[in-house]
Amino acid sequence: MAGAALALAAGCASNAPATPPSAATATPVWTVSAQSASLPPGVYQGAYSATAQRLYATSAIGRPPVKESRLLAIDPASLRVVDSAVPAPQASRTDGQVQAVYGLAVDDARSQVWTTNTRSGSVAVYRQADLSLVKQFPDGAVPHARDVLIDAEHHRAYVSSPASNLIHVFDSATLQPLPGITLTGAGEAPKPMSLALDAARQRLYAVSLNTAEVFAIDTATGRQTARYTVPGVRGASGIAVDSQAQRLYVAAQKSGDLTVLDARDGKVLQHLATGAGALNVAFDPVRRLAYVANRGAGTVTVLDETGAIQAQVDTGSAPNHIALDPQGNAWVMVKKSKSDPRGDRVVRIEARR
């Protein structure tokens, strides 16, 4: 049901899970509200287009052969799905598997949507207006493609590949592949997961799942310029950047926490417990709030720039990904566990002073 209200803790009603004891617990100065609506099954990631004023989302169901997947366009006012597209069949297979969509990013400079096709190791580009396919890249173009990030100003699309130590690069204007970026860790080859861009400083950041490392890349040269170890975390998977304060936010799903680093030297500034399965993090430069999706706990933690928790939003099931809009609203894609009827939803979180 569209517009359903969700339980909150800290800055609002207090019937949600309690604030983790090791996190900052200063009196909240933000009031946080949340509304939600149902989506088709298997929701994964979301991305907001400022030009189209639409929220886009991906969904895919099950393990190979994956036969059900959709790219969705959502009206941000009503939270209703206004358009959807089913990916084309995967030409290299005969079992009915489609080019299922998982990762997602918008290119507002070209009115396009980029998706990752994790199962086929590929990426695809769609038109924002009608979700028609612009280009499907060949299978194996990006092994186990996970996240995609667009640098529209410099015509680049970056795609992480946890199956390797590479970030694959594409020209977003010509839709042609470019030389990739090899990540070099201290020991074991890193497995890059989420990506974050500091456009003002031309820095791309990637976080490694298996080595608890953050990598900084100069987007002008395509070269790694720094490597930071994130101590005490397990399963680092989410990353966000605060360009103004030069801070990096790293979410770790196995240790259930958020680590804040100085982007200039990798110094640990804070380490906060947020909840089980802290999978992804997003930083809102408008209200200067961080949002952590705790997939195992079924919550989103909202923190201010000092690390003080402003709210714990009970999203239900498995919050998987967080997108932001230019007004500072957070859009959470919530997957569904087998026993939770509240899954497969989009949740809009709004913070006000």
Kinemage of the C-alpha trace (Angstrom):
@kinemage 1
@onewidth
@group {chain A} dominant
@subgroup {mainchain}
@vectorlist {calphas} color= white
{ca met a 1} P 0.000 0.000 0.000
{ca ala a 2} L 1.425 3.355 -1.032
{ca gly a 3} L 2.149 5.852 1.684
{ca ala a 4} L 2.432 3.388 4.560
{ca ala a 5} L 4.173 4.903 7.589
{ca leu a 6} L 7.084 3.090 9.211
{ca ala a 7} L 8.270 2.789 12.790
{ca leu a 8} L 11.096 5.040 13.943
{ca ala a 9} L 13.402 5.300 16.905
{ca ala a 10} L 15.396 8.265 18.257
{ca gly a 11} L 14.125 11.407 16.499
{ca cys a 12} L 10.480 10.232 16.309
{ca ala a 13} L 8.193 7.544 17.697
{ca ser a 14} L 10.130 5.011 19.726
{ca asn a 15} L 8.672 1.637 18.760
{ca ala a 16} L 11.567 0.544 16.524
{ca pro a 17} L 14.723 -1.369 17.539
{ca ala a 18} L 16.833 0.455 20.096
{ca thr a 19} L 19.912 2.452 19.216
{ca pro a 20} L 23.044 0.255 19.168
{ca pro a 21} L 24.782 0.760 22.523
{ca ser a 22} L 28.221 1.556 21.137
{ca ala a 23} L 27.036 4.347 18.852
{ca ala a 24} L 26.814 8.021 19.753
{ca thr a 25} L 23.564 8.762 21.596
{ca ala a 26} L 23.353 12.555 21.807
{ca thr a 27} L 19.852 14.021 21.822
{ca pro a 28} L 18.600 13.991 18.200
{ca val a 29} L 18.181 17.364 16.539
{ca trp a 30} L 16.493 15.968 13.430
{ca thr a 31} L 12.958 14.643 13.123
{ca val a 32} L 12.823 11.753 10.693
{ca ser a 33} L 9.716 10.486 8.910
{ca ala a 34} L 9.288 7.597 6.489
{ca gln a 35} L 6.708 6.444 3.961
{ca ser a 36} L 6.740 3.252 1.915
{ca ala a 37} L 5.035 1.450 -0.958
{ca ser a 38} L 5.146 -2.019 -2.456
{ca leu a 39} L 7.314 -2.866 -5.458
{ca pro a 40} L 7.526 -5.933 -7.699
{ca pro a 41} L 9.439 -8.848 -6.140
{ca gly a 42} L 13.220 -8.976 -5.955
{ca val a 43} L 14.089 -5.279 -5.643
{ca tyr a 44} L 17.840 -4.527 -5.534
{ca gln a 45} L 19.058 -0.974 -6.148
{ca gly a 46} L 17.653 2.486 -6.805
{ca ala a 47} L 18.792 5.740 -8.425
{ca tyr a 48} L 17.111 9.146 -8.601
{ca ser a 49} L 17.072 11.270 -11.762
{ca ala a 50} L 16.898 14.997 -11.073
{ca thr a 51} L 16.111 15.812 -14.704
{ca ala a 52} L 13.393 13.206 -15.195
{ca gln a 53} L 12.194 13.621 -11.586
{ca arg a 54} L 11.836 9.886 -11.338
{ca leu a 55} L 13.185 7.165 -9.156
{ca tyr a 56} L 14.483 4.109 -10.980
{ca ala a 57} L 14.878 0.662 -9.460
{ca thr a 58} L 16.015 -2.816 -10.429
{ca ser a 59} L 14.509 -6.155 -9.503
{ca ala a 60} L 15.464 -9.771 -10.159
{ca ile a 61} L 14.211 -13.024 -8.675
{ca gly a 62} L 16.085 -16.180 -7.815
{ca arg a 63} L 19.214 -17.909 -8.977
{ca pro a 64} L 20.146 -18.944 -12.524
{ca pro a 65} L 18.364 -19.338 -14.730
{ca val a 66} L 16.896 -15.959 -13.731
{ca lys a 67} L 13.736 -15.507 -15.778
{ca glu a 68} L 12.064 -12.657 -13.879
{ca ser a 69} L 13.635 -9.203 -13.773
{ca arg a 70} L 12.449 -5.641 -14.294
{ca leu a 71} L 13.749 -2.125 -14.617
{ca leu a 72} L 11.247 0.153 -12.874
{ca ala a 73} L 10.368 3.844 -13.083
{ca ile a 74} L 8.694 5.194 -9.938
{ca asp a 75} L 6.830 8.453 -9.391
{ca pro a 76} L 8.508 9.984 -6.306
{ca ala a 77} L 5.331 11.779 -5.221
{ca ser a 78} L 2.960 8.816 -5.188
{ca leu a 79} L 5.608 6.063 -4.859
{ca arg a 80} L 3.810 4.212 -7.635
{ca val a 81} L 5.481 2.325 -10.474
{ca val a 82} L 4.683 4.275 -13.647
{ca asp a 83} L 6.710 2.252 -16.145
{ca ser a 84} L 8.682 -0.968 -16.308
{ca ala a 85} L 10.772 -2.937 -18.766
{ca val a 86} L 11.699 -6.604 -18.908
{ca pro a 87} L 15.328 -7.212 -19.953
{ca ala a 88} L 15.981 -9.111 -23.151
{ca pro a 89} L 16.812 -12.832 -23.070
{ca gln a 90} L 20.476 -13.647 -22.609
{ca ala a 91} L 21.481 -14.649 -26.129
{ca ser a 92} L 24.291 -16.951 -25.023
{ca arg a 93} L 21.897 -19.224 -23.086
{ca thr a 94} L 19.048 -21.501 -24.082
{ca asp a 95} L 17.375 -21.889 -20.674
{ca gly a 96} L 15.306 -18.705 -20.746
{ca gln a 97} L 17.552 -16.567 -18.553
{ca val a 98} L 17.171 -12.835 -19.156
{ca gln a 99} L 19.760 -10.086 -18.815
{ca ala a 100} L 18.628 -9.554 -15.232
{ca val a 101} L 19.327 -6.091 -13.807
{ca tyr a 102} L 20.899 -5.512 -10.375
{ca gly a 103} L 23.188 -2.461 -10.030
{ca leu a 104} L 21.874 0.923 -11.171
{ca ala a 105} L 22.938 4.505 -11.929
{ca val a 106} L 21.465 7.408 -13.886
{ca asp a 107} L 23.247 9.545 -16.466
{ca asp a 108} L 21.210 12.746 -16.479
{ca ala a 109} L 23.509 14.374 -19.030
{ca arg a 110} L 22.280 11.861 -21.614
{ca ser a 111} L 18.920 10.913 -20.108
{ca gln a 112} L 20.011 7.321 -19.720
{ca val a 113} L 19.998 4.594 -17.092
{ca trp a 114} L 22.889 2.168 -16.645
{ca thr a 115} L 22.370 -1.269 -15.122
{ca thr a 116} L 24.662 -4.127 -14.207
{ca asn a 117} L 23.797 -7.639 -15.352
{ca thr a 118} L 25.551 -9.541 -12.589
{ca arg a 119} L 24.592 -13.044 -13.725
{ca ser a 120} L 25.921 -12.569 -17.261
{ca gly a 121} L 28.857 -10.366 -16.277
{ca ser a 122} L 27.666 -7.452 -18.364
{ca val a 123} L 26.136 -3.971 -18.335
{ca ala a 124} L 23.259 -2.386 -20.234
{ca val a 125} L 22.071 1.135 -21.011
{ca tyr a 126} L 18.406 2.192 -21.222
{ca arg a 127} L 16.571 5.426 -22.048
{ca gln a 128} L 15.083 7.192 -19.063
{ca ala a 129} L 11.981 8.331 -20.941
{ca asp a 130} L 10.571 4.949 -21.972
{ca leu a 131} L 13.039 2.367 -20.576
{ca ser a 132} L 13.894 1.173 -24.078
{ca leu a 133} L 17.248 -0.552 -24.486
{ca val a 134} L 20.056 1.593 -25.904
{ca lys a 135} L 22.877 -0.943 -25.688
{ca gln a 136} L 23.476 -4.355 -24.199
{ca phe a 137} L 27.184 -5.036 -23.739
{ca pro a 138} L 28.511 -8.551 -24.419
{ca asp a 139} L 28.387 -11.255 -21.772
{ca gly a 140} L 31.608 -11.312 -19.767
{ca ala a 141} L 32.351 -7.623 -20.343
{ca val a 142} L 32.494 -7.153 -16.549
{ca pro a 143} L 32.754 -10.419 -14.589
{ca his a 144} L 30.132 -10.436 -11.804
{ca ala a 145} L 29.347 -6.757 -12.440
{ca arg a 146} L 28.048 -5.221 -9.214
{ca asp a 147} L 27.825 -1.441 -8.867
{ca val a 148} L 27.875 1.192 -11.590
{ca leu a 149} L 28.692 4.874 -11.023
{ca ile a 150} L 28.393 7.691 -13.567
{ca asp a 151} L 30.717 10.694 -13.810
{ca ala a 152} L 28.566 12.615 -16.285
{ca glu a 153} L 30.854 15.644 -16.492
{ca his a 154} L 33.774 13.548 -17.692
{ca his a 155} L 31.731 11.037 -19.708
{ca arg a 156} L 32.677 8.010 -17.672
{ca ala a 157} L 30.864 4.984 -16.295
{ca tyr a 158} L 32.687 2.946 -13.641
{ca val a 159} L 31.652 -0.630 -12.855
{ca ser a 160} L 32.971 -2.689 -9.936
{ca ser a 161} L 33.850 -6.348 -10.373
{ca pro a 162} L 34.129 -8.330 -7.115
{ca ala a 163} L 35.237 -11.312 -9.194
{ca ser a 164} L 38.505 -9.492 -9.909
{ca asn a 165} L 40.612 -6.596 -8.692
{ca leu a 166} L 39.395 -4.362 -11.507
{ca ile a 167} L 37.132 -1.391 -11.919
{ca his a 168} L 35.894 -1.431 -15.492
{ca val a 169} L 35.551 1.876 -17.311
{ca phe a 170} L 33.266 2.910 -20.180
{ca asp a 171} L 32.885 6.092 -22.195
{ca ser a 172} L 29.322 7.118 -21.371
{ca ala a 173} L 29.093 9.309 -24.493
{ca thr a 174} L 30.233 6.748 -27.076
{ca leu a 175} L 29.233 3.665 -25.026
{ca gln a 176} L 32.603 2.072 -25.687
{ca pro a 177} L 34.843 0.258 -23.181
{ca leu a 178} L 38.027 1.954 -22.002
{ca pro a 179} L 41.089 0.595 -20.179
{ca gly a 180} L 40.159 -0.583 -16.704
{ca ile a 181} L 41.667 0.377 -13.358
{ca thr a 182} L 43.644 -2.274 -11.500
{ca leu a 183} L 43.475 -2.080 -7.712
{ca thr a 184} L 46.602 -3.071 -5.815
{ca gly a 185} L 46.203 -4.085 -2.183
{ca ala a 186} L 48.657 -4.902 0.571
{ca gly a 187} L 48.335 -8.647 0.016
{ca glu a 188} L 45.381 -10.614 -1.303
{ca ala a 189} L 43.800 -9.244 -4.472
{ca pro a 190} L 40.949 -6.904 -3.490
{ca lys a 191} L 37.325 -7.460 -4.496
{ca pro a 192} L 35.773 -4.035 -5.165
{ca met a 193} L 32.147 -3.556 -4.154
{ca ser a 194} L 30.542 -0.109 -3.844
{ca leu a 195} L 31.916 3.024 -5.487
{ca ala a 196} L 31.790 6.712 -4.493
{ca leu a 197} L 32.788 9.841 -6.409
{ca asp a 198} L 34.178 13.148 -5.181
{ca ala a 199} L 33.587 15.028 -8.419
{ca ala a 200} L 35.117 18.279 -7.149
{ca arg a 201} L 38.462 16.599 -6.520
{ca gln a 202} L 38.254 14.058 -9.350
{ca arg a 203} L 38.566 11.176 -6.931
{ca leu a 204} L 36.842 7.821 -7.234
{ca tyr a 205} L 36.716 5.583 -4.165
{ca ala a 206} L 36.180 1.830 -4.001
{ca val a 207} L 35.831 -0.486 -1.010
{ca ser a 208} L 37.084 -4.077 -0.966
{ca leu a 209} L 34.949 -6.874 0.464
{ca asn a 210} L 37.698 -9.318 1.376
{ca thr a 211} L 40.582 -7.076 2.424
{ca ala a 212} L 38.893 -4.219 4.343
{ca glu a 213} L 40.652 -1.657 2.189
{ca val a 214} L 39.588 1.588 0.546
{ca phe a 215} L 41.171 2.660 -2.728
{ca ala a 216} L 41.421 6.201 -4.084
{ca ile a 217} L 41.663 6.693 -7.844
{ca asp a 218} L 42.523 9.864 -9.748
{ca thr a 219} L 39.829 9.968 -12.426
{ca ala a 220} L 41.941 12.280 -14.597
{ca thr a 221} L 44.674 9.650 -14.954
{ca gly a 222} L 42.765 6.477 -14.114
{ca arg a 223} L 45.400 5.490 -11.587
{ca gln a 224} L 45.231 4.396 -7.973
{ca thr a 225} L 46.681 7.121 -5.756
{ca ala a 226} L 46.077 5.789 -2.240
{ca arg a 227} L 45.099 2.701 -0.278
{ca tyr a 228} L 43.668 2.830 3.242
{ca thr a 229} L 43.183 -0.109 5.578
{ca val a 230} L 39.962 -0.033 7.612
{ca pro a 231} L 40.858 -1.730 10.906
{ca gly a 232} L 38.480 -3.940 12.837
{ca val a 233} L 35.822 -4.424 10.155
{ca arg a 234} L 34.671 -7.538 8.316
{ca gly a 235} L 32.904 -7.639 4.991
{ca ala a 236} L 33.355 -4.009 3.958
{ca ser a 237} L 30.822 -3.407 1.200
{ca gly a 238} L 29.446 0.155 1.222
{ca ile a 239} L 31.198 3.492 0.748
{ca ala a 240} L 30.160 7.149 0.556
{ca val a 241} L 32.102 10.407 0.473
{ca asp a 242} L 31.549 13.793 2.098
{ca ser a 243} L 33.403 16.120 -0.264
{ca gln a 244} L 33.033 19.187 1.961
{ca ala a 245} L 34.557 17.634 5.078
{ca gln a 246} L 36.850 15.252 3.181
{ca arg a 247} L 35.457 12.185 4.909
{ca leu a 248} L 34.771 8.642 3.792
{ca tyr a 249} L 32.024 6.447 5.231
{ca val a 250} L 32.544 2.674 5.083
{ca ala a 251} L 29.788 0.176 5.916
{ca ala a 252} L 30.774 -3.401 6.781
{ca gln a 253} L 28.129 -6.108 6.620
{ca lys a 254} L 29.808 -8.874 8.633
{ca ser a 255} L 30.807 -6.630 11.538
{ca gly a 256} L 27.628 -4.510 11.360
{ca asp a 257} L 29.281 -1.125 11.640
{ca leu a 258} L 30.203 2.186 10.068
{ca thr a 259} L 33.736 3.567 9.989
{ca val a 260} L 34.481 7.211 9.184
{ca leu a 261} L 37.883 7.965 7.631
{ca asp a 262} L 39.753 11.117 6.734
{ca ala a 263} L 39.819 10.982 2.930
{ca arg a 264} L 43.196 12.705 2.839
{ca asp a 265} L 45.204 10.170 4.834
{ca gly a 266} L 42.893 7.307 5.809
{ca lys a 267} L 42.937 8.138 9.515
{ca val a 268} L 40.035 6.564 11.395
{ca leu a 269} L 37.841 9.312 12.829
{ca gln a 270} L 34.953 7.220 14.157
{ca his a 271} L 33.821 3.615 14.412
{ca leu a 272} L 30.126 3.071 15.150
{ca ala a 273} L 27.904 0.017 15.510
{ca thr a 274} L 24.772 0.522 13.404
{ca gly a 275} L 23.162 -2.905 13.087
{ca ala a 276} L 23.563 -6.400 11.674
{ca gly a 277} L 24.472 -6.595 8.019
{ca ala a 278} L 25.477 -2.961 7.431
{ca leu a 279} L 25.523 -3.372 3.666
{ca asn a 280} L 25.414 0.098 2.143
{ca val a 281} L 25.833 3.734 3.115
{ca ala a 282} L 24.867 7.037 1.497
{ca phe a 283} L 25.842 10.579 2.518
{ca asp a 284} L 23.476 13.497 1.929
{ca pro a 285} L 25.403 16.766 1.394
{ca val a 286} L 22.201 18.833 1.709
{ca arg a 287} L 21.341 17.949 5.305
{ca arg a 288} L 24.768 16.450 6.028
{ca leu a 289} L 23.353 13.135 7.180
{ca ala a 290} L 24.594 9.596 6.621
{ca tyr a 291} L 22.215 6.701 6.015
{ca val a 292} L 23.283 3.103 6.668
{ca ala a 293} L 21.256 0.148 5.372
{ca asn a 294} L 21.470 -2.620 7.993
{ca arg a 295} L 20.267 -5.549 5.919
{ca gly a 296} L 20.340 -8.124 8.702
{ca ala a 297} L 18.671 -5.866 11.268
{ca gly a 298} L 15.967 -4.594 8.929
{ca thr a 299} L 16.766 -0.971 9.759
{ca val a 300} L 18.299 2.167 8.334
{ca thr a 301} L 20.457 4.172 10.737
{ca val a 302} L 20.409 7.949 10.247
{ca leu a 303} L 23.450 9.787 11.656
{ca asp a 304} L 24.511 13.408 11.632
{ca glu a 305} L 28.013 14.500 10.705
{ca thr a 306} L 29.188 14.154 14.324
{ca gly a 307} L 28.189 10.482 14.360
{ca ala a 308} L 25.156 11.023 16.606
{ca ile a 309} L 22.277 8.736 15.693
{ca gln a 310} L 19.179 10.715 14.716
{ca ala a 311} L 16.886 7.760 14.039
{ca gln a 312} L 16.649 4.028 13.496
{ca val a 313} L 14.078 3.444 10.768
{ca asp a 314} L 12.452 0.018 10.876
{ca thr a 315} L 12.177 -0.740 7.158
{ca gly a 316} L 11.337 -4.429 7.465
{ca ser a 317} L 13.099 -7.415 5.922
{ca ala a 318} L 16.335 -6.507 4.195
{ca pro a 319} L 17.153 -2.881 3.283
{ca asn a 320} L 19.530 -3.355 0.389
{ca his a 321} L 20.424 -0.003 -1.134
{ca ile a 322} L 19.988 3.748 -0.567
{ca ala a 323} L 19.671 6.470 -3.191
{ca leu a 324} L 19.472 10.218 -2.560
{ca asp a 325} L 17.654 13.005 -4.368
{ca pro a 326} L 18.758 16.668 -4.677
{ca gln a 327} L 16.395 17.698 -1.860
{ca gly a 328} L 18.119 15.376 0.605
{ca asn a 329} L 15.489 12.636 0.750
{ca ala a 330} L 16.751 9.073 1.051
{ca trp a 331} L 15.172 6.290 -1.003
{ca val a 332} L 15.664 2.798 0.377
{ca met a 333} L 15.200 -0.383 -1.644
{ca val a 334} L 13.992 -3.145 0.684
{ca lys a 335} L 14.201 -6.783 -0.365
{ca lys a 336} L 11.945 -9.459 1.076
{ca ser a 337} L 12.802 -12.295 3.422
{ca lys a 338} L 10.709 -15.451 3.204
{ca ser a 339} L 8.749 -14.618 6.358
{ca asp a 340} L 8.277 -10.838 6.102
{ca pro a 341} L 5.316 -9.482 4.111
{ca arg a 342} L 6.743 -5.951 4.329
{ca gly a 343} L 9.608 -6.655 1.954
{ca asp a 344} L 9.929 -5.681 -1.709
{ca arg a 345} L 9.285 -2.029 -0.963
{ca val a 346} L 10.590 1.442 -1.562
{ca val a 347} L 10.936 3.598 1.553
{ca arg a 348} L 11.225 7.379 1.379
{ca ile a 349} L 12.999 8.866 4.412
{ca glu a 350} L 12.821 12.601 5.069
{ca ala a 351} L 14.684 14.446 7.824
{ca arg a 352} L 13.642 17.853 9.148
{ca arg a 353} L 14.935 20.096 11.919
